[in-house]
Amino acid sequence: MEKIVKLCSFDELVDGNGKLFFVDKEEIVVFREGNKLLAFSNVCPHNHAHKMFKGLLKNSQITCPIHHYTYCAITGFPKNSAVGVLKTYKVLLQNNEVLVKIDPSNFNFKF
């Protein structure tokens, strides 16, 4: 069953920087790109490093800081190889509050 969780206020997010949140057993990264919000797993599908919050975000593409694999931060699909899909989350902005929808049926898979 999906649930919606409040993470922070919009003003707490710095444009271009990731912020890490722990919700139940999920590690969720939220990036602000201008007025757009993107949320995805902190765990890179390539080597399972918990470092995506330190990645470089450009044009809605997130690059893992460890081995530089790049993923679409909206769909989670890899840009440059078939290493797996980055888990993504739907982000909502209501009354300046950043909310994410957590759906247990959304999971990573290998190609």
C-alpha positions in Angstrom: 0.0 0.0 0.0 1.4 3.4 -1.0 1.8 6.2 1.5 2.7 9.9 1.3 5.4 11.2 3.6 6.4 14.8 4.4 10.1 15.2 4.1 10.9 18.9 4.5 9.9 22.4 3.3 10.8 23.6 -0.2 13.0 26.3 1.3 15.2 23.8 3.0 16.4 22.4 -0.3 19.4 24.1 -2.0 19.2 24.3 -5.8 21.5 21.6 -7.3 22.2 19.8 -4.1 20.8 16.5 -2.8 19.3 16.1 0.6 19.1 12.6 2.1 16.1 11.3 4.1 15.5 8.0 5.8 11.9 6.8 5.7 11.3 3.3 7.2 13.9 1.2 5.4 14.2 3.6 2.4 17.0 6.0 1.7 15.4 8.8 -0.4 17.3 11.6 -2.0 15.6 14.8 -3.0 17.2 17.3 -5.4 15.9 20.7 -6.3 16.6 21.7 -9.9 15.3 25.3 -10.2 11.6 24.9 -9.2 11.5 21.2 -10.1 11.8 18.5 -7.4 13.3 15.0 -8.1 13.3 12.1 -5.7 15.1 8.8 -6.1 16.9 6.1 -4.1 20.2 6.9 -2.5 21.4 3.4 -3.6 23.2 3.2 -7.0 22.0 0.2 -8.9 25.5 -0.4 -10.3 27.4 -1.2 -7.2 24.8 -0.6 -4.4 26.8 2.3 -3.0 24.7 4.6 -0.7 26.1 7.8 -2.2 23.6 9.1 -4.8 22.9 12.1 -2.5 26.4 13.3 -3.4 25.9 12.9 -7.1 26.0 15.6 -9.8 22.5 16.6 -11.1 22.4 18.3 -14.5 19.4 18.5 -16.9 17.4 16.0 -14.7 20.3 13.4 -15.0 22.0 12.2 -11.9 25.6 10.9 -12.0 26.8 8.6 -9.2 29.9 10.0 -7.6 31.6 6.6 -7.3 31.8 5.2 -10.9 30.1 8.0 -12.8 27.1 6.0 -14.0 24.3 8.4 -15.1 20.6 7.9 -14.7 17.5 9.8 -15.6 16.3 11.3 -12.3 12.7 11.2 -13.5 12.4 7.6 -14.8 15.5 6.0 -13.2 16.7 4.5 -16.5 20.5 4.4 -17.0 21.9 6.7 -19.7 25.2 5.0 -20.6 24.8 1.3 -19.8 22.5 -1.5 -18.8 23.4 -1.6 -15.1 19.9 -1.5 -13.6 17.2 1.1 -12.9 17.4 3.7 -10.2 14.3 3.6 -8.0 12.4 6.9 -8.3 9.6 8.5 -6.3 6.8 10.8 -7.2 7.3 14.2 -5.5 4.5 16.5 -4.5 4.7 20.1 -3.4 1.8 21.3 -1.2 1.8 24.5 0.8 5.6 24.7 0.5 6.0 21.2 1.9 7.9 18.5 0.0 6.1 15.2 0.1 7.0 11.8 -1.6 4.8 9.0 -2.5 6.2 5.6 -1.4 4.9 2.7 -3.3 6.3 -0.7 -2.3 5.5 -2.1 -5.7 8.1 0.2 -7.3 11.3 -1.8 -7.3 14.6 -1.9 -9.1 15.2 -4.6 -11.8 18.0 -5.7 -14.0 17.8 -5.6 -17.8 
